[in-house]
Each structure stands twice: as C-alpha cells, then as structure tokens.
Amino acid sequence: QVRLVESGGGLVQAGGSLRLSCAASGRSFSSYAMGWFRQAPGKEREFVARIRSGGSTYYADSVKGRFTISRDNAKNTVYLQMNSLKPVDTAVYYCASASVDRGLGPTTPFSYDSWGQGTQVTVRH
C-alpha cells in the first residue's frame, strides 16, 4: 500500500491559482499512474486529472486548459497546478495511485488503489 499525503490547499479568490502537491511513499512511485479527484459537499467524488507513469495526461473537461498535472519521480511527488480558479472548483481534493491498470479507464475511483486524506480548496467570489 502506498501512503499519499496531499498539501497546498487553501482559500483563494476567483481567478487565482494554487498548486497542490501529493507526496508518496514507496519505491515504485515512478511506475504508478497518479490521479487527482475532488469532492464537493453533497456531491460524489469527481475525476480531475491523471498522469501515467510515462507522463501522458488526461483531464476532465471542466478543468482542461486551467489545471495541469505533473510529476517528479525523483521526489515521489505529483502536482496539480490550478489556474483561473472558479467558485465551482471548491472541494476537497484527493490524490490517488494506481499500481496496476484495471482497464476501467482513468475517471473512475475504482481504477485507483491508494488515496490520500484530502486537502481543502475554497475559491471565494
């Protein structure tokens, strides 16, 4: 099991930026696909972005062009750069790792086997 710890959340004005980080334990980080999800109060957990071990990325339409996922394998860390933030982006953001490809696609939580505790992002009008 991989231990994931998110950081970087906070309160920001609409139009602002935040960078989330997710530090992972373990020696196999570079081989994992990593994802970011978010969950707003009263809503289901929602896919945000994924980066494969080889670096290819995939985004939800709602964040495409505003958010960027990246990884630094030397630091066992994945990042989510969030620009042009909107109030609808307010949520708890979770990172997740996938040690194997279950063939379910990147957007379902069932593709991931380890999760962080989450970090709150609040975007004010």
C-alpha positions as CSV (number, residue, x, y, z in Angstrom):
1,Q,0.0,0.0,0.0
2,V,1.2,3.4,-0.9
3,R,0.9,6.3,1.6
4,L,-0.2,9.5,0.0
5,V,-0.1,12.9,1.7
6,E,-1.6,16.0,0.0
7,S,-0.8,19.6,0.7
8,G,-1.2,23.1,-0.8
9,G,-4.9,23.6,-0.4
10,G,-6.3,26.9,1.0
11,L,-8.5,29.8,0.4
12,V,-8.2,31.8,-2.8
13,Q,-10.1,34.5,-4.7
14,A,-11.8,33.6,-8.0
15,G,-9.2,33.9,-10.8
16,G,-6.4,33.0,-8.6
17,S,-4.0,30.0,-8.5
18,L,-3.0,27.2,-6.2
19,R,-0.6,24.3,-6.6
20,L,-1.4,21.1,-4.8
21,S,1.2,18.5,-4.0
22,C,0.9,14.8,-3.2
23,A,3.9,13.1,-1.7
24,A,4.0,9.3,-2.0
25,S,5.9,6.7,0.0
26,G,7.4,3.6,-1.5
27,R,10.0,2.7,-4.2
28,S,7.6,2.0,-7.1
29,F,6.1,5.5,-7.4
30,S,7.6,6.0,-10.9
31,S,5.6,3.0,-12.2
32,Y,2.2,4.2,-10.9
33,A,-0.4,6.2,-12.6
34,M,-1.5,9.0,-10.4
35,G,-4.8,10.8,-10.3
36,W,-6.5,13.8,-8.7
37,F,-10.1,13.7,-7.7
38,R,-12.3,16.2,-5.9
39,Q,-15.5,16.1,-3.8
40,A,-17.7,19.0,-3.0
41,P,-20.2,18.8,-0.1
42,G,-23.2,16.7,-1.0
43,K,-21.7,15.5,-4.3
44,E,-19.9,12.4,-5.5
45,R,-16.2,12.2,-5.9
46,E,-15.3,13.6,-9.3
47,F,-12.3,12.9,-11.5
48,V,-10.0,15.9,-12.2
49,A,-6.8,14.7,-13.9
50,R,-4.5,11.7,-14.3
51,I,-0.9,11.2,-15.3
52,R,0.6,7.9,-16.4
53,S,4.0,6.6,-15.5
54,G,5.2,7.7,-18.9
55,G,3.9,11.2,-18.4
56,S,0.8,11.2,-20.6
57,T,-2.0,13.2,-19.1
58,Y,-5.8,13.2,-19.2
59,Y,-8.2,15.9,-17.8
60,A,-11.8,16.3,-17.0
61,D,-13.4,18.7,-19.5
62,S,-14.3,21.1,-16.6
63,V,-10.6,21.8,-15.8
64,K,-9.0,21.4,-19.2
65,G,-6.9,24.4,-20.1
66,R,-6.9,25.6,-16.4
67,F,-5.3,22.8,-14.5
68,T,-2.0,20.9,-15.1
69,I,-1.0,17.7,-13.6
70,S,2.7,16.8,-13.4
71,R,5.0,14.5,-11.5
72,D,8.6,14.5,-10.2
73,N,9.6,10.9,-9.8
74,A,12.9,11.8,-8.1
75,K,10.8,13.4,-5.3
76,N,7.9,10.8,-5.4
77,T,5.5,13.7,-5.8
78,V,2.7,14.6,-8.1
79,Y,1.4,18.1,-8.5
80,L,-1.8,19.8,-9.6
81,Q,-1.3,23.4,-10.8
82,M,-4.7,25.1,-10.7
83,N,-5.1,28.4,-12.5
84,S,-8.1,30.6,-13.2
85,L,-9.9,29.1,-10.3
86,K,-13.7,29.4,-10.0
87,P,-16.0,29.0,-7.1
88,V,-17.3,25.7,-8.6
89,D,-13.8,24.3,-8.1
90,T,-14.3,24.5,-4.3
91,A,-13.9,20.9,-3.0
92,V,-11.7,18.6,-1.0
93,Y,-9.0,17.4,-3.4
94,Y,-7.7,13.9,-3.2
95,C,-4.7,12.3,-4.9
96,A,-4.8,8.6,-5.7
97,S,-2.4,6.0,-7.1
98,A,-2.9,3.1,-9.4
99,S,-0.4,0.3,-9.2
100,V,-2.0,-1.7,-12.0
101,D,-4.1,-0.9,-14.9
102,R,-7.5,-2.5,-14.3
103,G,-8.8,-1.5,-17.7
104,L,-11.6,0.6,-16.2
105,G,-10.3,3.9,-17.5
106,P,-8.8,6.9,-15.6
107,T,-12.0,8.6,-14.4
108,T,-13.5,6.0,-12.0
109,P,-12.2,5.9,-8.4
110,F,-12.2,2.1,-8.8
111,S,-9.1,2.3,-11.0
112,Y,-7.1,3.5,-8.0
113,D,-5.9,1.5,-5.0
114,S,-4.5,4.1,-2.6
115,W,-5.8,7.5,-1.6
116,G,-4.6,10.5,0.4
117,Q,-6.6,12.2,3.2
118,G,-7.5,15.2,1.0
119,T,-6.8,18.9,1.1
120,Q,-9.5,21.6,1.1
121,V,-9.6,24.1,-1.7
122,T,-12.0,27.0,-1.3
123,V,-12.5,29.6,-4.0
124,R,-14.2,32.8,-3.0
125,H,-16.2,35.0,-5.3
